[in-house]
């Protein structure tokens, strides 16, 4: 499946942006063949509602491959349980493996001296 992009959102009940006002469904604009086309549509919709703090739009991607850099600080070198108070980090998504690898390298080198920190690349 080739990738396509949607601009999704609308007017929400409050600034938590979890529930659309009036019980309506979220608006879905698209599909757009490229991320740039979706960004252009997103910018137009966002600017049209710039004075309404309850209106928000986001870009969703369908198809294609996405990569994430995932990890954090663990309790031991089994790397299965995160230390108390530490959340798993999820960096991305990245459109290609090389961009994810660059981010992974940066995180890995920044934490090279801590034996309880580990990051990995996951494909979604």
HUKABEL-V353046 format. One record per pair of residues at least 12 apart in sequence whose ideal C-beta (glycine too) atoms are under 8 Angstrom apart, sorted by the first residue. I is the first residue (numbers start at 0). J is the second residue. D is the distance in whole Angstrom. If there is no record, write none. Layout:
BEGIN
I|J|D / I|J|D
END
This chain:
BEGIN
0|61|8 / 0|62|4 / 0|63|8 / 1|62|6 / 1|63|7 / 2|60|6 / 2|61|7 / 2|62|4 / 2|63|3 / 3|29|7 / 3|30|4 / 3|31|7 / 3|32|6 / 3|60|8 / 3|61|5 / 3|62|6 / 4|29|6 / 4|30|7 / 4|31|4 / 4|32|8 / 4|33|7 / 4|34|6 / 4|36|7 / 4|37|4 / 4|58|6 / 4|59|7 / 4|60|6 / 4|61|7 / 5|27|5 / 5|28|7 / 5|29|4 / 5|30|6 / 5|31|7 / 5|37|7 / 5|58|7 / 5|59|5 / 5|61|7 / 6|26|8 / 6|27|8 / 6|28|4 / 6|29|6 / 6|31|8 / 6|37|6 / 6|40|5 / 6|41|5 / 6|44|6 / 6|56|5 / 6|57|7 / 6|58|6 / 6|59|8 / 7|25|5 / 7|26|7 / 7|27|5 / 7|28|8 / 7|56|7 / 7|57|6 / 7|58|8 / 7|59|5 / 8|25|6 / 8|26|6 / 8|44|7 / 8|54|7 / 8|55|5 / 8|56|4 / 8|57|6 / 9|23|7 / 9|25|6 / 9|26|4 / 9|54|7 / 9|56|8 / 10|48|8 / 10|51|7 / 10|53|5 / 10|54|5 / 11|53|5 / 11|54|7 / 11|55|7 / 12|53|7 / 13|53|7 / 14|52|6 / 14|53|7 / 16|55|5 / 20|53|7 / 26|56|8 / 28|40|6 / 28|44|7 / 30|61|7 / 34|58|7 / 34|60|7 / 34|94|8 / 37|58|5 / 38|58|7 / 41|56|5 / 41|57|8 / 41|58|6 / 44|56|5 / 60|92|8 / 63|94|7 / 64|94|8 / 64|95|8 / 64|122|6 / 64|123|8 / 65|91|7 / 65|92|4 / 65|93|7 / 65|94|7 / 65|122|7 / 65|123|4 / 66|91|6 / 66|92|7 / 66|93|5 / 66|94|8 / 66|95|7 / 66|96|6 / 66|98|7 / 66|99|4 / 66|120|6 / 66|121|7 / 66|122|6 / 66|123|7 / 67|89|6 / 67|90|7 / 67|91|4 / 67|92|6 / 67|93|7 / 67|99|7 / 67|120|7 / 67|121|5 / 67|122|8 / 67|123|6 / 68|88|8 / 68|89|8 / 68|90|4 / 68|91|6 / 68|93|8 / 68|99|6 / 68|102|5 / 68|103|5 / 68|106|6 / 68|118|6 / 68|119|7 / 68|120|6 / 68|121|8 / 69|87|6 / 69|88|7 / 69|89|5 / 69|90|8 / 69|118|7 / 69|119|6 / 69|120|8 / 69|121|5 / 70|87|7 / 70|88|6 / 70|106|7 / 70|116|7 / 70|117|5 / 70|118|3 / 70|119|6 / 71|85|5 / 71|86|7 / 71|87|5 / 71|88|5 / 71|116|7 / 71|117|8 / 71|118|8 / 72|85|5 / 72|113|7 / 72|115|6 / 72|116|5 / 73|115|5 / 73|116|7 / 73|117|6 / 74|115|7 / 75|115|7 / 76|114|6 / 76|115|7 / 78|117|5 / 82|115|7 / 88|106|8 / 88|118|8 / 90|102|6 / 90|106|7 / 92|123|7 / 96|120|7 / 99|120|5 / 100|120|7 / 103|118|6 / 103|119|8 / 103|120|5 / 106|118|5
END
